[in-house]
Amino acid sequence: MKKYLVLAALAAGLASPLSAAAREIVAAPDLEPGTIVVRNRERALYLPLGDGSAIRYRVAVGRPGKQWFGTARIDGKYVEPAWSPPAEVKRDNPRLPDVIPGGTAANPMGARAMTLDRDQYAIHGTSPSMRRSIGTYASYGCIRMLNEDIVDLYERVRVGTTVIVLP
């Protein structure tokens, strides 16, 4: 019986081999294992698996004028982190509180965050109200993922992992 329920869910689009997340396995022979590659134009993050394939995650990237390109390293990993809006965000949205507690629906960091050793950028989850931003140019430069995808990526990488952000 369970087999038929799984097949029915797959047929209905309610499940996939990688859950309902915005990720898939793709060929990526040109990507270096042990790195994360973000392609802004594609709004995609790639994690090479070392066998010529990679996990591709749909992401939200910086909106025009907020994007950055280059190399960084993950310098911290956090579960349900609190968020303090950077000065630029606070200037644009003065009504934001100084701190939004972790684990709350209003927290834009979502379920996990991996900070980068470059400015105040991170690869992080998203609040429930911002799920539809995934696949768009939406952030102030952070790489935003679905919560189920950031949890997956978080478990696969470590502090010190190189992150390459391309146009």
N, C-alpha and C positions, 0 to 999 in steps of 0.2 A: 504493500500500500504506500509506504514512504517513497518508493521509487516513482510511483505515478504522481505523487504530490510535487516532488522535485521537478519532474518533467513538465508538469502543468505550470509550475511557477516559471521555469525557464521559457516555456512557450509564451507565457503572458508577459515576459519581460520583467518579472519581479525578482529574478536572481540571475547571476551569471557565474562563471567559474571564478571570478575575482570579486564576488558580491555585487552589490549595487553601486560600487565605487566607480570613479571615473579613471580607471586604470586598465591597461592591457599589456600583454607581452608583444613586443615588436622586434624585428630584425634591426640590429644596430652594430654592425661589425666595426664601424669607425670610432666607437666610443670607448674610452679608456676605463676598464674596471677600477673600482675604488674611487670614482668621482661621481658627482651629481652634475648634470648638464641641464641648464634651463634655456630654452629657445623662446624668447619673448614673442617673436612673430607667430609662432605656433601656439603660444600659450600652453606650453608643455614642459614638464620636467622629466628627465630621463635618468634612470638608475641602471647603469650597465651591470649585467649579471656575470660577465666573464666568459660566456660561451657564444658570443656573437649576437646575443639578444639583450634586451633591456626592458624594464618596466617603464611604460610611459604613463604619466599621470597628467590629467588636465589640471591646469592651475589658472589662477588670476595673477596677472603681473601688473607692474606699475603703469599707470595711465600716462599718456603723452606728457613729457616734461618731468615725470617722476621716476622714469626708468633709470637703471644703472647697468653697466656692462663691465665685465672683468672677472677676476678670480677672488674668491674669499675662502675661508675655512669655517666649519662649524665650530664655535667656541663654547657652546652650552646647549644642554638639552633639558627641557622642562615639561612637566605634566601639569595640565590645567593652570598655566601661569596667570598671575594677575597682570594687568596691562596699564601702563602709564602712557598716555598719549605723548608722542614727541612734540616739541615746540611748534613745528610746522602744522601738525594736525590740530593741535590745541588752538593755534592762531586761526585756522580755517573753521574750527568748530568750537568756539569758546564755551559752549554749554556743556561740553564733555566734563565729567568729573576728573579729578587729578589721578585717580586710580579706579579701575574696574576690577573687582575681585575675580580670581580664577574660578572656572566652573559655572559661571553665571551666563544666562542667555545673551546678555548684552556684551560679553567679552569677545572682541574680535580675534583673539588669539586661538580660540577654540580649545580642542582637546590636548594638543601638544604644540610645542614651539621649539625650534632649533635656531638659536641666535647665531649671527655671523660676525666675524671679526672685522666688519666693515660698517662704519656708521651705526645706525640703529635699525638695521635690516634683520629680518628673520624669515625662515620658512615655517609657516604655521597653519593651523586649522582655520576654521571660520565659525562665526556665530550662526545660529540657525537662520536668522533673517538675511544673511548674506550668501547663502548657498548658491543662489542664482548668478552670483558674480563669477563663479568658476568658469573659466574659458573666456574671460573678458580682460580688458585693460581697466583695472578697478582700484588698485592700491596706491600707496605712497612710495612704493618701491619694494615692499615685501612680496614674497611669493606665497600666495594663499591657496590652500588645498581644502578639499572636503575633509571633515574630521576623520572619517574612516580611512582616507588615504594618508593623512599625516601620521596616524597611528601606525599604519603599515610601514611607511618610510622610516619613522622614528625607530622602529624595532630593527631595521636593516642597516642603519648607519651608526657611526660613532663620532664622538668629538674628534676633531682633526680632519674629518672628511673634506676634501676639496670640492668647492662649488664653483662651476664656471657658468657665467650668465652671458649669453650671446644675444645679439639684436634679433 
